[in-house]
Amino acid sequence: MDLNLKPETPLFILSENSIDQVLMTLAALHIGVPVVVLPAHYTKLTSERQRLLNVVNVLDPCLIYVSCGLVYETVLRFIPFKGVRVLSRNIDVADAPQIIRLTGYG
């Protein structure tokens, strides 16, 4: 899967601690892509959404990996997608065509 990741733009990870999170982090670091792991509890707090938006705007990620799209769907709807793609295994957001669904996985 070619996601066209670059060293200038980070990969954001929205996930609880898991093997998937470690594998995504190691894979990105292996190819020279910086990684920003956003704590799960931080991203779920409604009061912290403006901070999350500020982080997205400042760091301008190229890809967001979401461990469970159903859990993070409200957060993803809050993020303005300016060419940011989302990688998840279980999400359906009809108005976000940049969602990449992992298939044949888990």
Phi and psi in degrees as a GROMACS rama.xvg file:
@    title "Ramachandran Plot"
@    xaxis  label "Phi"
@    yaxis  label "Psi"
@TYPE xy
-94.2879  112.162  ASP-2
-102.338  2.18021  LEU-3
55.0206  45.9887  ASN-4
-79.7237  145.967  LEU-5
-130.635  153.062  LYS-6
-64.2736  -18.2112  PRO-7
-82.1714  -18.3685  GLU-8
-124.687  127.78  THR-9
-80.7175  162.291  PRO-10
-95.6495  126.772  LEU-11
-95.5166  140.996  PHE-12
-122.847  120.095  ILE-13
-109.798  102.789  LEU-14
-164.352  150.523  SER-15
-73.1011  163.716  GLU-16
-60.6957  125.648  ASN-17
-161.153  169.282  SER-18
-62.887  -39.7588  ILE-19
-58.8998  -41.981  ASP-20
-62.8187  -43.4054  GLN-21
-64.2124  -44.0735  VAL-22
-63.8839  -41.9351  LEU-23
-63.6352  -42.0453  MET-24
-63.4435  -48.8905  THR-25
-63.7543  -40.7748  LEU-26
-62.9527  -44.2738  ALA-27
-64.6432  -45.6876  ALA-28
-64.6317  -33.699  LEU-29
-62.4072  -35.5112  HIS-30
-96.8014  6.99435  ILE-31
87.077  19.8243  GLY-32
-98.6145  127.002  VAL-33
-67.1256  152.288  PRO-34
-124.838  135.18  VAL-35
-119.637  112.598  VAL-36
-96.4941  116.819  VAL-37
-94.2202  124.517  LEU-38
-57.9457  137.845  PRO-39
-58.6414  -44.729  ALA-40
-66.2003  -31.9002  HIS-41
-67.06  -39.5757  TYR-42
-78.1998  -19.1938  THR-43
-89.3578  -12.684  LYS-44
-79.6679  122.243  LEU-45
-60.157  -36.2087  THR-46
-67.9482  -17.9247  SER-47
-101.03  5.74456  GLU-48
-64.262  -34.4441  ARG-49
-65.7252  -38.6666  GLN-50
-63.3076  -42.0466  ARG-51
-60.1847  -43.7041  LEU-52
-61.9336  -41.0402  LEU-53
-61.9698  -41.8624  ASN-54
-62.7423  -44.2065  VAL-55
-62.2482  -43.1699  VAL-56
-67.6574  -38.1393  ASN-57
-75.1828  -45.7626  VAL-58
-87.2715  -19.4773  LEU-59
49.4505  68.5341  ASP-60
-68.1063  153.609  PRO-61
-93.828  -22.9797  CYS-62
-150.583  141.031  LEU-63
-119.697  120.641  ILE-64
-93.7665  127.488  TYR-65
-120.039  120.03  VAL-66
-64.3018  -43.8541  SER-67
-133.17  101.9  CYS-68
-60.9343  -31.1012  GLY-69
-67.5612  -34.888  LEU-70
-72.6314  -38.8277  VAL-71
-100.252  11.066  TYR-72
-59.1863  -41.6295  GLU-73
-66.7021  -35.104  THR-74
-67.1963  -42.6869  VAL-75
-64.0546  -33.9846  LEU-76
-68.7943  -22.7371  ARG-77
-80.6848  -26.2538  PHE-78
-81.1602  125.207  ILE-79
-75.3463  118.156  PRO-80
-80.7007  105.799  PHE-81
-110.203  66.3109  LYS-82
84.1402  5.87169  GLY-83
-83.0852  128.373  VAL-84
-99.0607  152.972  ARG-85
-119.35  131.061  VAL-86
-111.111  120.783  LEU-87
-152.658  164.568  SER-88
-105.135  -10.1928  ARG-89
-150.358  70.2369  ASN-90
-142.371  143.741  ILE-91
-133.35  103.811  ASP-92
-121.72  101.079  VAL-93
-58.7654  -34.5012  ALA-94
-91.5945  15.0785  ASP-95
-126.905  84.0769  ALA-96
-67.8194  -10.9527  PRO-97
-84.3848  9.33782  GLN-98
-76.0618  128.69  ILE-99
-109.967  117.888  ILE-100
-94.4299  128.47  ARG-101
-75.2408  127.596  LEU-102
-120.004  158.811  THR-103
62.9253  37.3577  GLY-104
-134.544  137.816  TYR-105
